[in-house]
Amino acid sequence: MTKVLAYIPARSGSQGVPHKNIKEFRGLPLMAHTILVAKESAIFSEVFVSTDSKEYADIAKSYGAHVPFLRSKETSSHNAPTISGLLEALQNYKDLKMHFDHVVVLQPTSPLRDAKDIKGACGLFKQEGYLPLASVHLVTEHPLFMRTLHNHRLTPILNAPSSVRRQDLPAYYKVNGAIYIHQVETLTPNTSLNDALIGYEIALDHALDIDTLKDFDV
């Protein structure tokens, strides 16, 4: 039987918004939304919250997540990549004689992705031969009209004429961080979750990324 881990990274040291992952959003601690939809999807062998805080761990457990160990100081710093905490957690589970075939990373800062999104992404992951997957959404501001600005000089991001009609433009998608899926055996310290090969499209209103205080008012 395939074993799938839901990995929810929720360190306590948010720089932009202090204690962002437990700040109230629509009546619940932010990370609770992700815990609840992960459980609702009913596809995980374990719903795990990765945190360095006992307070966060207690909150996570109260919503049904498992927190059998805390993150180390090294993987909890603001500049530690997500992959470092993920690999540490998988090793800790291995030490507990628990092994997983696939891992689904669900960032708590994407509280509006739902159980249907998660199940759909997992279905596509299987359909596409278990290649690395990331959720994406259609961008509303086309990169053809975007420029870099240096010393008042504009430089196009894309090497193409911007006189093309909007309806004739190719669609562009953004990796939004709501869902990442990988085979455990393919993960290495150099793995970049954003460099997925397969994209699973979710609705724009499910792709909210909580980053500032203003985002909590959505």
C-alpha positions as CSV (number, residue, x, y, z in Angstrom):
1,M,0.0,0.0,0.0
2,T,1.3,3.4,-1.0
3,K,2.1,5.6,2.0
4,V,1.7,9.4,1.5
5,L,2.9,12.1,4.0
6,A,1.3,15.5,4.2
7,Y,4.1,17.8,5.2
8,I,3.0,21.2,6.5
9,P,6.0,23.5,7.3
10,A,5.1,25.9,10.1
11,R,8.2,27.4,11.7
12,S,7.6,30.1,14.4
13,G,10.1,32.7,13.2
14,S,8.1,34.5,10.5
15,Q,9.8,37.8,9.7
16,G,7.1,39.8,7.9
17,V,4.2,39.0,10.1
18,P,5.1,37.7,13.6
19,H,3.7,34.2,14.3
20,K,2.0,34.3,11.0
21,N,1.3,30.6,10.9
22,I,-0.9,30.7,14.0
23,K,-2.5,34.2,13.4
24,E,-6.2,34.0,13.1
25,F,-7.6,33.9,9.5
26,R,-11.3,33.5,9.0
27,G,-11.8,32.3,12.5
28,L,-9.0,29.8,12.8
29,P,-5.2,29.8,13.2
30,L,-3.8,30.1,9.7
31,M,-2.2,26.6,9.7
32,A,-5.4,25.0,10.9
33,H,-7.0,25.5,7.4
34,T,-4.3,23.4,5.8
35,I,-4.5,20.7,8.5
36,L,-8.2,20.4,8.1
37,V,-8.3,20.1,4.3
38,A,-5.4,17.6,4.4
39,K,-7.5,15.5,6.7
40,E,-10.6,16.0,4.7
41,S,-8.9,14.7,1.5
42,A,-8.5,11.3,3.2
43,I,-5.5,10.4,1.1
44,F,-2.7,10.7,3.7
45,S,-1.1,8.1,5.9
46,E,0.1,10.9,8.2
47,V,-0.7,14.7,8.4
48,F,2.4,16.1,9.9
49,V,3.2,19.7,10.9
50,S,6.9,20.6,10.9
51,T,7.5,23.2,13.6
52,D,10.2,24.3,16.0
53,S,7.6,25.6,18.6
54,K,5.9,23.5,21.3
55,E,3.1,26.1,21.2
56,Y,2.6,25.6,17.5
57,A,2.8,21.8,18.0
58,D,0.0,21.9,20.6
59,I,-2.2,24.0,18.3
60,A,-1.5,21.6,15.4
61,K,-2.4,18.6,17.4
62,S,-5.6,20.2,18.6
63,Y,-6.7,20.2,14.9
64,G,-5.7,16.6,14.3
65,A,-2.2,16.9,13.0
66,H,0.7,14.7,14.2
67,V,3.9,16.3,15.6
68,P,6.0,13.5,16.9
69,F,9.2,15.7,16.9
70,L,10.2,19.3,16.5
71,R,12.4,20.9,13.9
72,S,16.0,21.5,14.7
73,K,17.4,25.0,15.0
74,E,19.3,24.6,11.8
75,T,16.2,23.9,9.7
76,S,14.1,26.6,11.4
77,S,16.1,29.7,10.4
78,H,14.5,32.2,8.0
79,N,17.0,31.3,5.3
80,A,16.7,27.5,5.6
81,P,15.1,26.1,2.4
82,T,12.0,24.0,2.7
83,I,13.8,21.0,1.5
84,S,16.1,20.9,4.5
85,G,13.2,20.7,7.0
86,L,11.5,18.1,4.8
87,L,14.6,15.8,4.6
88,E,15.1,16.2,8.3
89,A,11.5,15.1,9.0
90,L,11.8,12.1,6.6
91,Q,14.9,11.0,8.4
92,N,13.3,11.4,11.8
93,Y,10.3,9.3,10.6
94,K,12.7,6.7,9.3
95,D,14.3,6.6,12.7
96,L,10.8,5.9,14.1
97,K,10.5,3.0,11.5
98,M,8.0,4.9,9.4
99,H,8.6,5.2,5.7
100,F,6.7,7.1,3.0
101,D,6.5,6.7,-0.8
102,H,5.3,10.1,-1.7
103,V,5.2,13.5,0.1
104,V,2.8,16.3,-0.4
105,V,4.0,19.7,0.8
106,L,1.2,22.0,1.8
107,Q,2.3,25.4,2.9
108,P,0.0,27.0,5.6
109,T,0.3,30.3,3.8
110,S,-2.1,28.9,1.1
111,P,-5.2,28.5,3.3
112,L,-7.8,28.5,0.4
113,R,-6.7,25.5,-1.5
114,D,-9.2,22.8,-0.7
115,A,-9.4,19.0,-0.4
116,K,-10.6,18.7,-4.1
117,D,-7.4,20.6,-5.2
118,I,-5.2,18.2,-3.2
119,K,-7.0,15.0,-4.5
120,G,-6.9,16.3,-8.0
121,A,-3.2,17.1,-7.8
122,C,-2.4,13.7,-6.4
123,G,-4.4,12.1,-9.2
124,L,-2.5,13.9,-11.8
125,F,0.8,13.0,-10.1
126,K,-0.1,9.4,-10.5
127,Q,-1.3,9.8,-14.0
128,E,1.9,11.5,-15.1
129,G,4.1,8.8,-13.8
130,Y,5.0,10.4,-10.4
131,L,7.0,13.2,-11.9
132,P,7.5,16.2,-9.5
133,L,4.4,18.4,-9.4
134,A,3.5,21.9,-8.3
135,S,0.2,23.7,-8.3
136,V,-0.1,26.7,-10.6
137,H,-2.6,29.3,-11.5
138,L,-3.2,31.4,-14.7
139,V,-1.5,34.8,-14.4
140,T,-3.8,37.8,-14.9
141,E,-0.9,40.2,-15.7
142,H,0.9,39.0,-18.8
143,P,4.7,39.0,-18.7
144,L,4.8,40.4,-22.2
145,F,3.9,43.8,-20.7
146,M,6.4,43.6,-17.9
147,R,9.7,45.4,-17.8
148,T,12.7,45.7,-15.5
149,L,13.7,49.2,-14.6
150,H,17.3,50.3,-14.1
151,N,18.4,53.9,-14.1
152,H,15.0,54.9,-15.6
153,R,15.5,52.5,-18.5
154,L,12.9,49.9,-19.3
155,T,13.9,46.4,-20.5
156,P,11.3,43.9,-21.7
157,I,11.3,40.6,-19.8
158,L,10.2,38.8,-23.0
159,N,11.8,39.2,-26.3
160,A,8.6,39.7,-28.3
161,P,6.6,42.7,-29.7
162,S,4.0,43.9,-27.2
163,S,1.6,45.0,-29.9
164,V,0.0,41.5,-29.9
165,R,-3.7,41.5,-29.0
166,R,-4.3,40.2,-25.5
167,Q,-6.6,37.5,-26.8
168,D,-3.8,36.1,-29.0
169,L,-1.2,35.8,-26.2
170,P,-0.1,32.4,-24.9
171,A,-1.2,31.6,-21.4
172,Y,1.3,31.9,-18.6
173,Y,1.1,30.1,-15.3
174,K,2.7,30.9,-11.9
175,V,3.9,28.3,-9.4
176,N,1.9,29.4,-6.3
177,G,3.2,27.2,-3.5
178,A,-0.1,25.7,-2.5
179,I,0.7,22.1,-3.4
180,Y,4.0,20.3,-4.2
181,I,4.2,16.5,-4.7
182,H,7.4,14.4,-4.9
183,Q,8.5,10.8,-4.7
184,V,10.4,10.5,-1.5
185,E,13.2,8.5,-3.1
186,T,14.0,11.3,-5.6
187,L,14.5,14.1,-3.0
188,T,18.0,15.4,-2.4
189,P,19.4,18.5,-0.6
190,N,19.5,20.2,-4.0
191,T,15.9,19.6,-4.8
192,S,13.9,22.8,-5.7
193,L,10.2,22.3,-5.2
194,N,9.5,25.1,-7.6
195,D,11.3,23.3,-10.4
196,A,8.5,20.8,-10.9
197,L,7.9,19.2,-14.2
198,I,4.1,18.8,-13.9
199,G,1.7,21.7,-13.2
200,Y,-1.7,21.2,-11.6
201,E,-3.9,24.2,-12.2
202,I,-6.0,25.5,-9.3
203,A,-8.4,28.5,-9.4
204,L,-7.0,31.9,-8.8
205,D,-9.1,32.4,-5.7
206,H,-7.7,29.2,-4.2
207,A,-4.1,30.4,-4.8
208,L,-4.0,33.1,-2.2
209,D,-0.6,33.4,-0.6
210,I,-0.6,35.0,2.9
211,D,2.4,37.2,3.1
212,T,1.4,40.5,4.7
213,L,-1.1,41.7,7.4
214,K,-3.3,43.0,4.6
215,D,-3.7,39.5,3.2
216,F,-5.4,38.4,6.4
217,D,-8.3,40.6,5.5
218,V,-9.2,38.8,2.3
